[in-house]
Amino acid sequence: MMKEEILKALKESIKVKESVTREVDVIEEMVGVIVSAIKNGNKLLVFGNGGSAADAQHLVGELVGRFRMERKALNAIALSTNTSTITSIGNDYGFEYIFSRQIEGLAKKGDVCIGISTSGKASNVIAGIKMAKDLGVTTLALTGCDGGGLAKISDIALIVSSDSTPRIQEAHIAVIHIICEQVENGVFGISP
């Protein structure tokens, strides 16, 4: 019984990731925007809640550290890592503002913000993207389901066509790894 459930989950994951192959142009466009921003001395701000916060931190960790090659650290910040900032903003303004306040203080025109939400409905992620747009920052989204409000307001959105949060997150990690590899190649002009 358990083996059948495991096999079913693996097959679902493969099917969802296979559907993302239709989004190659979107991924390529995202990479181009990120590479251009970094080459111009700008930064990447990435954020989400729960598992999406972990995905944001994963993406940033690969860019600041390294993904596949030894190279200079890239300018990227995960907005879910500073608990003092998050809790003070949450306490003083409300949880909905934890990303938008940070973006207001950290982002400038030429930067790139990536909001991650499996449903596309996270109000604080949407508020962060709205603030970024108000500042003239390019906005990207990784989302799922039908994209929700997040996809509608972002400059470029990758929507994983699934309503299963775990399968969406698995596809997001695959896309994040592809983005990291292609950003390294694009910024440094070499292959691993």
MODELLER restraints for C-alpha pairs under 7 A, 6 or more apart:
rsr = mdl.restraints
at = mdl.atoms
rsr.add(forms.Gaussian(group=physical.xy_distance, feature=features.Distance(at['CA:13:A'], at['CA:167:A']), mean=5.46, stdev=0.5))
rsr.add(forms.Gaussian(group=physical.xy_distance, feature=features.Distance(at['CA:16:A'], at['CA:162:A']), mean=6.78, stdev=0.5))
rsr.add(forms.Gaussian(group=physical.xy_distance, feature=features.Distance(at['CA:16:A'], at['CA:167:A']), mean=6.61, stdev=0.5))
rsr.add(forms.Gaussian(group=physical.xy_distance, feature=features.Distance(at['CA:16:A'], at['CA:171:A']), mean=6.91, stdev=0.5))
rsr.add(forms.Gaussian(group=physical.xy_distance, feature=features.Distance(at['CA:17:A'], at['CA:171:A']), mean=5.28, stdev=0.5))
rsr.add(forms.Gaussian(group=physical.xy_distance, feature=features.Distance(at['CA:20:A'], at['CA:160:A']), mean=6.40, stdev=0.5))
rsr.add(forms.Gaussian(group=physical.xy_distance, feature=features.Distance(at['CA:23:A'], at['CA:158:A']), mean=6.99, stdev=0.5))
rsr.add(forms.Gaussian(group=physical.xy_distance, feature=features.Distance(at['CA:26:A'], at['CA:158:A']), mean=6.36, stdev=0.5))
rsr.add(forms.Gaussian(group=physical.xy_distance, feature=features.Distance(at['CA:30:A'], at['CA:156:A']), mean=6.99, stdev=0.5))
rsr.add(forms.Gaussian(group=physical.xy_distance, feature=features.Distance(at['CA:31:A'], at['CA:179:A']), mean=5.95, stdev=0.5))
rsr.add(forms.Gaussian(group=physical.xy_distance, feature=features.Distance(at['CA:31:A'], at['CA:182:A']), mean=6.64, stdev=0.5))
rsr.add(forms.Gaussian(group=physical.xy_distance, feature=features.Distance(at['CA:31:A'], at['CA:183:A']), mean=6.02, stdev=0.5))
rsr.add(forms.Gaussian(group=physical.xy_distance, feature=features.Distance(at['CA:34:A'], at['CA:112:A']), mean=6.66, stdev=0.5))
rsr.add(forms.Gaussian(group=physical.xy_distance, feature=features.Distance(at['CA:35:A'], at['CA:183:A']), mean=5.70, stdev=0.5))
rsr.add(forms.Gaussian(group=physical.xy_distance, feature=features.Distance(at['CA:35:A'], at['CA:186:A']), mean=6.04, stdev=0.5))
rsr.add(forms.Gaussian(group=physical.xy_distance, feature=features.Distance(at['CA:35:A'], at['CA:187:A']), mean=5.76, stdev=0.5))
rsr.add(forms.Gaussian(group=physical.xy_distance, feature=features.Distance(at['CA:37:A'], at['CA:43:A']), mean=6.69, stdev=0.5))
rsr.add(forms.Gaussian(group=physical.xy_distance, feature=features.Distance(at['CA:37:A'], at['CA:110:A']), mean=6.07, stdev=0.5))
rsr.add(forms.Gaussian(group=physical.xy_distance, feature=features.Distance(at['CA:37:A'], at['CA:111:A']), mean=6.07, stdev=0.5))
rsr.add(forms.Gaussian(group=physical.xy_distance, feature=features.Distance(at['CA:37:A'], at['CA:112:A']), mean=6.93, stdev=0.5))
rsr.add(forms.Gaussian(group=physical.xy_distance, feature=features.Distance(at['CA:39:A'], at['CA:187:A']), mean=6.45, stdev=0.5))
rsr.add(forms.Gaussian(group=physical.xy_distance, feature=features.Distance(at['CA:42:A'], at['CA:110:A']), mean=5.93, stdev=0.5))
rsr.add(forms.Gaussian(group=physical.xy_distance, feature=features.Distance(at['CA:42:A'], at['CA:111:A']), mean=5.04, stdev=0.5))
rsr.add(forms.Gaussian(group=physical.xy_distance, feature=features.Distance(at['CA:43:A'], at['CA:75:A']), mean=4.94, stdev=0.5))
rsr.add(forms.Gaussian(group=physical.xy_distance, feature=features.Distance(at['CA:43:A'], at['CA:76:A']), mean=5.49, stdev=0.5))
rsr.add(forms.Gaussian(group=physical.xy_distance, feature=features.Distance(at['CA:43:A'], at['CA:111:A']), mean=5.03, stdev=0.5))
rsr.add(forms.Gaussian(group=physical.xy_distance, feature=features.Distance(at['CA:43:A'], at['CA:112:A']), mean=6.45, stdev=0.5))
rsr.add(forms.Gaussian(group=physical.xy_distance, feature=features.Distance(at['CA:44:A'], at['CA:75:A']), mean=6.41, stdev=0.5))
rsr.add(forms.Gaussian(group=physical.xy_distance, feature=features.Distance(at['CA:44:A'], at['CA:76:A']), mean=4.50, stdev=0.5))
rsr.add(forms.Gaussian(group=physical.xy_distance, feature=features.Distance(at['CA:44:A'], at['CA:77:A']), mean=6.25, stdev=0.5))
rsr.add(forms.Gaussian(group=physical.xy_distance, feature=features.Distance(at['CA:44:A'], at['CA:111:A']), mean=5.97, stdev=0.5))
rsr.add(forms.Gaussian(group=physical.xy_distance, feature=features.Distance(at['CA:44:A'], at['CA:112:A']), mean=4.89, stdev=0.5))
rsr.add(forms.Gaussian(group=physical.xy_distance, feature=features.Distance(at['CA:44:A'], at['CA:113:A']), mean=5.84, stdev=0.5))
rsr.add(forms.Gaussian(group=physical.xy_distance, feature=features.Distance(at['CA:45:A'], at['CA:76:A']), mean=5.88, stdev=0.5))
rsr.add(forms.Gaussian(group=physical.xy_distance, feature=features.Distance(at['CA:45:A'], at['CA:77:A']), mean=4.97, stdev=0.5))
rsr.add(forms.Gaussian(group=physical.xy_distance, feature=features.Distance(at['CA:45:A'], at['CA:78:A']), mean=5.98, stdev=0.5))
rsr.add(forms.Gaussian(group=physical.xy_distance, feature=features.Distance(at['CA:45:A'], at['CA:79:A']), mean=6.78, stdev=0.5))
rsr.add(forms.Gaussian(group=physical.xy_distance, feature=features.Distance(at['CA:45:A'], at['CA:112:A']), mean=6.26, stdev=0.5))
rsr.add(forms.Gaussian(group=physical.xy_distance, feature=features.Distance(at['CA:45:A'], at['CA:113:A']), mean=4.71, stdev=0.5))
rsr.add(forms.Gaussian(group=physical.xy_distance, feature=features.Distance(at['CA:45:A'], at['CA:114:A']), mean=6.28, stdev=0.5))
rsr.add(forms.Gaussian(group=physical.xy_distance, feature=features.Distance(at['CA:46:A'], at['CA:56:A']), mean=5.38, stdev=0.5))
rsr.add(forms.Gaussian(group=physical.xy_distance, feature=features.Distance(at['CA:46:A'], at['CA:77:A']), mean=6.31, stdev=0.5))
rsr.add(forms.Gaussian(group=physical.xy_distance, feature=features.Distance(at['CA:46:A'], at['CA:78:A']), mean=4.92, stdev=0.5))
rsr.add(forms.Gaussian(group=physical.xy_distance, feature=features.Distance(at['CA:46:A'], at['CA:79:A']), mean=6.13, stdev=0.5))
rsr.add(forms.Gaussian(group=physical.xy_distance, feature=features.Distance(at['CA:46:A'], at['CA:113:A']), mean=5.74, stdev=0.5))
rsr.add(forms.Gaussian(group=physical.xy_distance, feature=features.Distance(at['CA:46:A'], at['CA:114:A']), mean=4.70, stdev=0.5))
rsr.add(forms.Gaussian(group=physical.xy_distance, feature=features.Distance(at['CA:46:A'], at['CA:115:A']), mean=6.04, stdev=0.5))
rsr.add(forms.Gaussian(group=physical.xy_distance, feature=features.Distance(at['CA:47:A'], at['CA:53:A']), mean=5.82, stdev=0.5))
rsr.add(forms.Gaussian(group=physical.xy_distance, feature=features.Distance(at['CA:47:A'], at['CA:56:A']), mean=5.42, stdev=0.5))
rsr.add(forms.Gaussian(group=physical.xy_distance, feature=features.Distance(at['CA:47:A'], at['CA:78:A']), mean=5.83, stdev=0.5))
rsr.add(forms.Gaussian(group=physical.xy_distance, feature=features.Distance(at['CA:47:A'], at['CA:79:A']), mean=5.27, stdev=0.5))
rsr.add(forms.Gaussian(group=physical.xy_distance, feature=features.Distance(at['CA:47:A'], at['CA:80:A']), mean=6.11, stdev=0.5))
rsr.add(forms.Gaussian(group=physical.xy_distance, feature=features.Distance(at['CA:47:A'], at['CA:114:A']), mean=6.46, stdev=0.5))
rsr.add(forms.Gaussian(group=physical.xy_distance, feature=features.Distance(at['CA:47:A'], at['CA:115:A']), mean=5.25, stdev=0.5))
rsr.add(forms.Gaussian(group=physical.xy_distance, feature=features.Distance(at['CA:47:A'], at['CA:116:A']), mean=6.14, stdev=0.5))
rsr.add(forms.Gaussian(group=physical.xy_distance, feature=features.Distance(at['CA:48:A'], at['CA:56:A']), mean=6.51, stdev=0.5))
rsr.add(forms.Gaussian(group=physical.xy_distance, feature=features.Distance(at['CA:48:A'], at['CA:115:A']), mean=5.95, stdev=0.5))
rsr.add(forms.Gaussian(group=physical.xy_distance, feature=features.Distance(at['CA:48:A'], at['CA:116:A']), mean=4.83, stdev=0.5))
rsr.add(forms.Gaussian(group=physical.xy_distance, feature=features.Distance(at['CA:48:A'], at['CA:117:A']), mean=6.04, stdev=0.5))
rsr.add(forms.Gaussian(group=physical.xy_distance, feature=features.Distance(at['CA:48:A'], at['CA:125:A']), mean=6.17, stdev=0.5))
rsr.add(forms.Gaussian(group=physical.xy_distance, feature=features.Distance(at['CA:52:A'], at['CA:116:A']), mean=5.65, stdev=0.5))
rsr.add(forms.Gaussian(group=physical.xy_distance, feature=features.Distance(at['CA:52:A'], at['CA:117:A']), mean=6.13, stdev=0.5))
rsr.add(forms.Gaussian(group=physical.xy_distance, feature=features.Distance(at['CA:53:A'], at['CA:80:A']), mean=5.97, stdev=0.5))
rsr.add(forms.Gaussian(group=physical.xy_distance, feature=features.Distance(at['CA:55:A'], at['CA:173:A']), mean=6.80, stdev=0.5))
rsr.add(forms.Gaussian(group=physical.xy_distance, feature=features.Distance(at['CA:56:A'], at['CA:78:A']), mean=5.89, stdev=0.5))
rsr.add(forms.Gaussian(group=physical.xy_distance, feature=features.Distance(at['CA:57:A'], at['CA:78:A']), mean=5.34, stdev=0.5))
rsr.add(forms.Gaussian(group=physical.xy_distance, feature=features.Distance(at['CA:59:A'], at['CA:176:A']), mean=6.11, stdev=0.5))
rsr.add(forms.Gaussian(group=physical.xy_distance, feature=features.Distance(at['CA:60:A'], at['CA:76:A']), mean=5.57, stdev=0.5))
rsr.add(forms.Gaussian(group=physical.xy_distance, feature=features.Distance(at['CA:60:A'], at['CA:77:A']), mean=6.08, stdev=0.5))
rsr.add(forms.Gaussian(group=physical.xy_distance, feature=features.Distance(at['CA:60:A'], at['CA:78:A']), mean=6.06, stdev=0.5))
rsr.add(forms.Gaussian(group=physical.xy_distance, feature=features.Distance(at['CA:62:A'], at['CA:180:A']), mean=6.75, stdev=0.5))
rsr.add(forms.Gaussian(group=physical.xy_distance, feature=features.Distance(at['CA:63:A'], at['CA:73:A']), mean=6.65, stdev=0.5))
rsr.add(forms.Gaussian(group=physical.xy_distance, feature=features.Distance(at['CA:63:A'], at['CA:74:A']), mean=5.48, stdev=0.5))
rsr.add(forms.Gaussian(group=physical.xy_distance, feature=features.Distance(at['CA:63:A'], at['CA:76:A']), mean=6.77, stdev=0.5))
rsr.add(forms.Gaussian(group=physical.xy_distance, feature=features.Distance(at['CA:63:A'], at['CA:180:A']), mean=6.54, stdev=0.5))
rsr.add(forms.Gaussian(group=physical.xy_distance, feature=features.Distance(at['CA:64:A'], at['CA:73:A']), mean=4.63, stdev=0.5))
rsr.add(forms.Gaussian(group=physical.xy_distance, feature=features.Distance(at['CA:64:A'], at['CA:74:A']), mean=4.87, stdev=0.5))
rsr.add(forms.Gaussian(group=physical.xy_distance, feature=features.Distance(at['CA:64:A'], at['CA:75:A']), mean=6.49, stdev=0.5))
rsr.add(forms.Gaussian(group=physical.xy_distance, feature=features.Distance(at['CA:64:A'], at['CA:76:A']), mean=6.35, stdev=0.5))
rsr.add(forms.Gaussian(group=physical.xy_distance, feature=features.Distance(at['CA:65:A'], at['CA:73:A']), mean=5.94, stdev=0.5))
rsr.add(forms.Gaussian(group=physical.xy_distance, feature=features.Distance(at['CA:67:A'], at['CA:180:A']), mean=6.46, stdev=0.5))
rsr.add(forms.Gaussian(group=physical.xy_distance, feature=features.Distance(at['CA:67:A'], at['CA:181:A']), mean=6.57, stdev=0.5))
rsr.add(forms.Gaussian(group=physical.xy_distance, feature=features.Distance(at['CA:68:A'], at['CA:181:A']), mean=6.85, stdev=0.5))
rsr.add(forms.Gaussian(group=physical.xy_distance, feature=features.Distance(at['CA:68:A'], at['CA:192:A']), mean=6.02, stdev=0.5))
rsr.add(forms.Gaussian(group=physical.xy_distance, feature=features.Distance(at['CA:69:A'], at['CA:192:A']), mean=5.58, stdev=0.5))
rsr.add(forms.Gaussian(group=physical.xy_distance, feature=features.Distance(at['CA:79:A'], at['CA:99:A']), mean=6.64, stdev=0.5))
rsr.add(forms.Gaussian(group=physical.xy_distance, feature=features.Distance(at['CA:86:A'], at['CA:98:A']), mean=5.52, stdev=0.5))
rsr.add(forms.Gaussian(group=physical.xy_distance, feature=features.Distance(at['CA:89:A'], at['CA:97:A']), mean=6.74, stdev=0.5))
rsr.add(forms.Gaussian(group=physical.xy_distance, feature=features.Distance(at['CA:89:A'], at['CA:98:A']), mean=5.58, stdev=0.5))
rsr.add(forms.Gaussian(group=physical.xy_distance, feature=features.Distance(at['CA:90:A'], at['CA:97:A']), mean=6.87, stdev=0.5))
rsr.add(forms.Gaussian(group=physical.xy_distance, feature=features.Distance(at['CA:90:A'], at['CA:98:A']), mean=5.98, stdev=0.5))
rsr.add(forms.Gaussian(group=physical.xy_distance, feature=features.Distance(at['CA:95:A'], at['CA:124:A']), mean=6.95, stdev=0.5))
rsr.add(forms.Gaussian(group=physical.xy_distance, feature=features.Distance(at['CA:96:A'], at['CA:123:A']), mean=6.11, stdev=0.5))
rsr.add(forms.Gaussian(group=physical.xy_distance, feature=features.Distance(at['CA:96:A'], at['CA:124:A']), mean=4.17, stdev=0.5))
rsr.add(forms.Gaussian(group=physical.xy_distance, feature=features.Distance(at['CA:97:A'], at['CA:124:A']), mean=5.91, stdev=0.5))
rsr.add(forms.Gaussian(group=physical.xy_distance, feature=features.Distance(at['CA:97:A'], at['CA:127:A']), mean=6.91, stdev=0.5))
rsr.add(forms.Gaussian(group=physical.xy_distance, feature=features.Distance(at['CA:98:A'], at['CA:124:A']), mean=6.78, stdev=0.5))
rsr.add(forms.Gaussian(group=physical.xy_distance, feature=features.Distance(at['CA:99:A'], at['CA:124:A']), mean=6.38, stdev=0.5))
rsr.add(forms.Gaussian(group=physical.xy_distance, feature=features.Distance(at['CA:99:A'], at['CA:125:A']), mean=6.69, stdev=0.5))
rsr.add(forms.Gaussian(group=physical.xy_distance, feature=features.Distance(at['CA:99:A'], at['CA:128:A']), mean=5.00, stdev=0.5))
rsr.add(forms.Gaussian(group=physical.xy_distance, feature=features.Distance(at['CA:100:A'], at['CA:127:A']), mean=5.75, stdev=0.5))
rsr.add(forms.Gaussian(group=physical.xy_distance, feature=features.Distance(at['CA:100:A'], at['CA:128:A']), mean=3.98, stdev=0.5))
rsr.add(forms.Gaussian(group=physical.xy_distance, feature=features.Distance(at['CA:100:A'], at['CA:131:A']), mean=5.59, stdev=0.5))
rsr.add(forms.Gaussian(group=physical.xy_distance, feature=features.Distance(at['CA:103:A'], at['CA:128:A']), mean=6.66, stdev=0.5))
rsr.add(forms.Gaussian(group=physical.xy_distance, feature=features.Distance(at['CA:103:A'], at['CA:131:A']), mean=6.82, stdev=0.5))
rsr.add(forms.Gaussian(group=physical.xy_distance, feature=features.Distance(at['CA:103:A'], at['CA:132:A']), mean=6.44, stdev=0.5))
rsr.add(forms.Gaussian(group=physical.xy_distance, feature=features.Distance(at['CA:104:A'], at['CA:131:A']), mean=6.65, stdev=0.5))
rsr.add(forms.Gaussian(group=physical.xy_distance, feature=features.Distance(at['CA:108:A'], at['CA:135:A']), mean=6.51, stdev=0.5))
rsr.add(forms.Gaussian(group=physical.xy_distance, feature=features.Distance(at['CA:108:A'], at['CA:137:A']), mean=6.47, stdev=0.5))
rsr.add(forms.Gaussian(group=physical.xy_distance, feature=features.Distance(at['CA:109:A'], at['CA:135:A']), mean=6.29, stdev=0.5))
rsr.add(forms.Gaussian(group=physical.xy_distance, feature=features.Distance(at['CA:109:A'], at['CA:136:A']), mean=5.13, stdev=0.5))
rsr.add(forms.Gaussian(group=physical.xy_distance, feature=features.Distance(at['CA:109:A'], at['CA:137:A']), mean=4.94, stdev=0.5))
rsr.add(forms.Gaussian(group=physical.xy_distance, feature=features.Distance(at['CA:110:A'], at['CA:137:A']), mean=5.90, stdev=0.5))
rsr.add(forms.Gaussian(group=physical.xy_distance, feature=features.Distance(at['CA:111:A'], at['CA:137:A']), mean=5.53, stdev=0.5))
rsr.add(forms.Gaussian(group=physical.xy_distance, feature=features.Distance(at['CA:111:A'], at['CA:138:A']), mean=6.58, stdev=0.5))
rsr.add(forms.Gaussian(group=physical.xy_distance, feature=features.Distance(at['CA:112:A'], at['CA:137:A']), mean=5.80, stdev=0.5))
rsr.add(forms.Gaussian(group=physical.xy_distance, feature=features.Distance(at['CA:112:A'], at['CA:138:A']), mean=4.90, stdev=0.5))
rsr.add(forms.Gaussian(group=physical.xy_distance, feature=features.Distance(at['CA:112:A'], at['CA:139:A']), mean=5.91, stdev=0.5))
rsr.add(forms.Gaussian(group=physical.xy_distance, feature=features.Distance(at['CA:113:A'], at['CA:132:A']), mean=6.87, stdev=0.5))
rsr.add(forms.Gaussian(group=physical.xy_distance, feature=features.Distance(at['CA:113:A'], at['CA:137:A']), mean=6.93, stdev=0.5))
rsr.add(forms.Gaussian(group=physical.xy_distance, feature=features.Distance(at['CA:113:A'], at['CA:138:A']), mean=6.34, stdev=0.5))
rsr.add(forms.Gaussian(group=physical.xy_distance, feature=features.Distance(at['CA:113:A'], at['CA:139:A']), mean=4.97, stdev=0.5))
rsr.add(forms.Gaussian(group=physical.xy_distance, feature=features.Distance(at['CA:113:A'], at['CA:140:A']), mean=6.12, stdev=0.5))
rsr.add(forms.Gaussian(group=physical.xy_distance, feature=features.Distance(at['CA:114:A'], at['CA:139:A']), mean=5.97, stdev=0.5))
rsr.add(forms.Gaussian(group=physical.xy_distance, feature=features.Distance(at['CA:114:A'], at['CA:140:A']), mean=4.63, stdev=0.5))
rsr.add(forms.Gaussian(group=physical.xy_distance, feature=features.Distance(at['CA:114:A'], at['CA:141:A']), mean=5.41, stdev=0.5))
rsr.add(forms.Gaussian(group=physical.xy_distance, feature=features.Distance(at['CA:115:A'], at['CA:125:A']), mean=5.83, stdev=0.5))
rsr.add(forms.Gaussian(group=physical.xy_distance, feature=features.Distance(at['CA:115:A'], at['CA:129:A']), mean=6.67, stdev=0.5))
rsr.add(forms.Gaussian(group=physical.xy_distance, feature=features.Distance(at['CA:115:A'], at['CA:140:A']), mean=6.37, stdev=0.5))
rsr.add(forms.Gaussian(group=physical.xy_distance, feature=features.Distance(at['CA:115:A'], at['CA:141:A']), mean=4.89, stdev=0.5))
rsr.add(forms.Gaussian(group=physical.xy_distance, feature=features.Distance(at['CA:115:A'], at['CA:142:A']), mean=6.47, stdev=0.5))
rsr.add(forms.Gaussian(group=physical.xy_distance, feature=features.Distance(at['CA:116:A'], at['CA:141:A']), mean=5.75, stdev=0.5))
rsr.add(forms.Gaussian(group=physical.xy_distance, feature=features.Distance(at['CA:116:A'], at['CA:142:A']), mean=4.81, stdev=0.5))
rsr.add(forms.Gaussian(group=physical.xy_distance, feature=features.Distance(at['CA:116:A'], at['CA:143:A']), mean=5.94, stdev=0.5))
rsr.add(forms.Gaussian(group=physical.xy_distance, feature=features.Distance(at['CA:117:A'], at['CA:142:A']), mean=6.46, stdev=0.5))
rsr.add(forms.Gaussian(group=physical.xy_distance, feature=features.Distance(at['CA:117:A'], at['CA:143:A']), mean=5.01, stdev=0.5))
rsr.add(forms.Gaussian(group=physical.xy_distance, feature=features.Distance(at['CA:118:A'], at['CA:143:A']), mean=4.66, stdev=0.5))
rsr.add(forms.Gaussian(group=physical.xy_distance, feature=features.Distance(at['CA:118:A'], at['CA:144:A']), mean=4.76, stdev=0.5))
rsr.add(forms.Gaussian(group=physical.xy_distance, feature=features.Distance(at['CA:118:A'], at['CA:165:A']), mean=6.08, stdev=0.5))
rsr.add(forms.Gaussian(group=physical.xy_distance, feature=features.Distance(at['CA:118:A'], at['CA:168:A']), mean=6.28, stdev=0.5))
rsr.add(forms.Gaussian(group=physical.xy_distance, feature=features.Distance(at['CA:118:A'], at['CA:169:A']), mean=6.96, stdev=0.5))
rsr.add(forms.Gaussian(group=physical.xy_distance, feature=features.Distance(at['CA:119:A'], at['CA:143:A']), mean=6.18, stdev=0.5))
rsr.add(forms.Gaussian(group=physical.xy_distance, feature=features.Distance(at['CA:119:A'], at['CA:144:A']), mean=5.44, stdev=0.5))
rsr.add(forms.Gaussian(group=physical.xy_distance, feature=features.Distance(at['CA:119:A'], at['CA:145:A']), mean=5.79, stdev=0.5))
rsr.add(forms.Gaussian(group=physical.xy_distance, feature=features.Distance(at['CA:119:A'], at['CA:147:A']), mean=6.52, stdev=0.5))
rsr.add(forms.Gaussian(group=physical.xy_distance, feature=features.Distance(at['CA:119:A'], at['CA:148:A']), mean=6.34, stdev=0.5))
rsr.add(forms.Gaussian(group=physical.xy_distance, feature=features.Distance(at['CA:120:A'], at['CA:143:A']), mean=5.40, stdev=0.5))
rsr.add(forms.Gaussian(group=physical.xy_distance, feature=features.Distance(at['CA:120:A'], at['CA:144:A']), mean=6.52, stdev=0.5))
rsr.add(forms.Gaussian(group=physical.xy_distance, feature=features.Distance(at['CA:120:A'], at['CA:147:A']), mean=4.91, stdev=0.5))
rsr.add(forms.Gaussian(group=physical.xy_distance, feature=features.Distance(at['CA:120:A'], at['CA:148:A']), mean=4.22, stdev=0.5))
rsr.add(forms.Gaussian(group=physical.xy_distance, feature=features.Distance(at['CA:120:A'], at['CA:149:A']), mean=5.85, stdev=0.5))
rsr.add(forms.Gaussian(group=physical.xy_distance, feature=features.Distance(at['CA:120:A'], at['CA:150:A']), mean=4.84, stdev=0.5))
rsr.add(forms.Gaussian(group=physical.xy_distance, feature=features.Distance(at['CA:120:A'], at['CA:151:A']), mean=6.56, stdev=0.5))
rsr.add(forms.Gaussian(group=physical.xy_distance, feature=features.Distance(at['CA:121:A'], at['CA:148:A']), mean=5.37, stdev=0.5))
rsr.add(forms.Gaussian(group=physical.xy_distance, feature=features.Distance(at['CA:121:A'], at['CA:149:A']), mean=5.86, stdev=0.5))
rsr.add(forms.Gaussian(group=physical.xy_distance, feature=features.Distance(at['CA:121:A'], at['CA:150:A']), mean=6.41, stdev=0.5))
rsr.add(forms.Gaussian(group=physical.xy_distance, feature=features.Distance(at['CA:126:A'], at['CA:150:A']), mean=5.46, stdev=0.5))
rsr.add(forms.Gaussian(group=physical.xy_distance, feature=features.Distance(at['CA:129:A'], at['CA:139:A']), mean=6.35, stdev=0.5))
rsr.add(forms.Gaussian(group=physical.xy_distance, feature=features.Distance(at['CA:129:A'], at['CA:154:A']), mean=6.86, stdev=0.5))
rsr.add(forms.Gaussian(group=physical.xy_distance, feature=features.Distance(at['CA:132:A'], at['CA:139:A']), mean=6.88, stdev=0.5))
rsr.add(forms.Gaussian(group=physical.xy_distance, feature=features.Distance(at['CA:133:A'], at['CA:139:A']), mean=6.83, stdev=0.5))
rsr.add(forms.Gaussian(group=physical.xy_distance, feature=features.Distance(at['CA:138:A'], at['CA:155:A']), mean=6.53, stdev=0.5))
rsr.add(forms.Gaussian(group=physical.xy_distance, feature=features.Distance(at['CA:139:A'], at['CA:154:A']), mean=5.21, stdev=0.5))
rsr.add(forms.Gaussian(group=physical.xy_distance, feature=features.Distance(at['CA:139:A'], at['CA:155:A']), mean=5.17, stdev=0.5))
rsr.add(forms.Gaussian(group=physical.xy_distance, feature=features.Distance(at['CA:139:A'], at['CA:156:A']), mean=6.62, stdev=0.5))
rsr.add(forms.Gaussian(group=physical.xy_distance, feature=features.Distance(at['CA:140:A'], at['CA:154:A']), mean=5.59, stdev=0.5))
rsr.add(forms.Gaussian(group=physical.xy_distance, feature=features.Distance(at['CA:140:A'], at['CA:155:A']), mean=5.89, stdev=0.5))
rsr.add(forms.Gaussian(group=physical.xy_distance, feature=features.Distance(at['CA:140:A'], at['CA:156:A']), mean=4.87, stdev=0.5))
rsr.add(forms.Gaussian(group=physical.xy_distance, feature=features.Distance(at['CA:140:A'], at['CA:157:A']), mean=5.66, stdev=0.5))
rsr.add(forms.Gaussian(group=physical.xy_distance, feature=features.Distance(at['CA:141:A'], at['CA:150:A']), mean=6.84, stdev=0.5))
rsr.add(forms.Gaussian(group=physical.xy_distance, feature=features.Distance(at['CA:141:A'], at['CA:151:A']), mean=6.30, stdev=0.5))
rsr.add(forms.Gaussian(group=physical.xy_distance, feature=features.Distance(at['CA:141:A'], at['CA:154:A']), mean=6.16, stdev=0.5))
rsr.add(forms.Gaussian(group=physical.xy_distance, feature=features.Distance(at['CA:141:A'], at['CA:156:A']), mean=6.38, stdev=0.5))
rsr.add(forms.Gaussian(group=physical.xy_distance, feature=features.Distance(at['CA:141:A'], at['CA:157:A']), mean=4.53, stdev=0.5))
rsr.add(forms.Gaussian(group=physical.xy_distance, feature=features.Distance(at['CA:141:A'], at['CA:158:A']), mean=6.10, stdev=0.5))
rsr.add(forms.Gaussian(group=physical.xy_distance, feature=features.Distance(at['CA:142:A'], at['CA:157:A']), mean=6.03, stdev=0.5))
rsr.add(forms.Gaussian(group=physical.xy_distance, feature=features.Distance(at['CA:142:A'], at['CA:158:A']), mean=5.06, stdev=0.5))
rsr.add(forms.Gaussian(group=physical.xy_distance, feature=features.Distance(at['CA:142:A'], at['CA:159:A']), mean=6.26, stdev=0.5))
rsr.add(forms.Gaussian(group=physical.xy_distance, feature=features.Distance(at['CA:142:A'], at['CA:172:A']), mean=6.89, stdev=0.5))
rsr.add(forms.Gaussian(group=physical.xy_distance, feature=features.Distance(at['CA:143:A'], at['CA:158:A']), mean=6.21, stdev=0.5))
rsr.add(forms.Gaussian(group=physical.xy_distance, feature=features.Distance(at['CA:143:A'], at['CA:159:A']), mean=4.90, stdev=0.5))
rsr.add(forms.Gaussian(group=physical.xy_distance, feature=features.Distance(at['CA:143:A'], at['CA:160:A']), mean=6.17, stdev=0.5))
rsr.add(forms.Gaussian(group=physical.xy_distance, feature=features.Distance(at['CA:144:A'], at['CA:159:A']), mean=4.80, stdev=0.5))
rsr.add(forms.Gaussian(group=physical.xy_distance, feature=features.Distance(at['CA:144:A'], at['CA:160:A']), mean=4.35, stdev=0.5))
rsr.add(forms.Gaussian(group=physical.xy_distance, feature=features.Distance(at['CA:144:A'], at['CA:161:A']), mean=5.82, stdev=0.5))
rsr.add(forms.Gaussian(group=physical.xy_distance, feature=features.Distance(at['CA:144:A'], at['CA:162:A']), mean=6.04, stdev=0.5))
rsr.add(forms.Gaussian(group=physical.xy_distance, feature=features.Distance(at['CA:144:A'], at['CA:163:A']), mean=6.74, stdev=0.5))
rsr.add(forms.Gaussian(group=physical.xy_distance, feature=features.Distance(at['CA:144:A'], at['CA:168:A']), mean=5.98, stdev=0.5))
rsr.add(forms.Gaussian(group=physical.xy_distance, feature=features.Distance(at['CA:145:A'], at['CA:160:A']), mean=6.54, stdev=0.5))
rsr.add(forms.Gaussian(group=physical.xy_distance, feature=features.Distance(at['CA:145:A'], at['CA:161:A']), mean=5.54, stdev=0.5))
rsr.add(forms.Gaussian(group=physical.xy_distance, feature=features.Distance(at['CA:145:A'], at['CA:162:A']), mean=5.05, stdev=0.5))
rsr.add(forms.Gaussian(group=physical.xy_distance, feature=features.Distance(at['CA:145:A'], at['CA:163:A']), mean=4.73, stdev=0.5))
rsr.add(forms.Gaussian(group=physical.xy_distance, feature=features.Distance(at['CA:146:A'], at['CA:159:A']), mean=6.91, stdev=0.5))
rsr.add(forms.Gaussian(group=physical.xy_distance, feature=features.Distance(at['CA:146:A'], at['CA:161:A']), mean=6.95, stdev=0.5))
rsr.add(forms.Gaussian(group=physical.xy_distance, feature=features.Distance(at['CA:147:A'], at['CA:159:A']), mean=5.54, stdev=0.5))
rsr.add(forms.Gaussian(group=physical.xy_distance, feature=features.Distance(at['CA:151:A'], at['CA:157:A']), mean=5.26, stdev=0.5))
rsr.add(forms.Gaussian(group=physical.xy_distance, feature=features.Distance(at['CA:160:A'], at['CA:168:A']), mean=5.99, stdev=0.5))
rsr.add(forms.Gaussian(group=physical.xy_distance, feature=features.Distance(at['CA:162:A'], at['CA:168:A']), mean=6.36, stdev=0.5))
rsr.add(forms.Gaussian(group=physical.xy_distance, feature=features.Distance(at['CA:185:A'], at['CA:191:A']), mean=5.64, stdev=0.5))
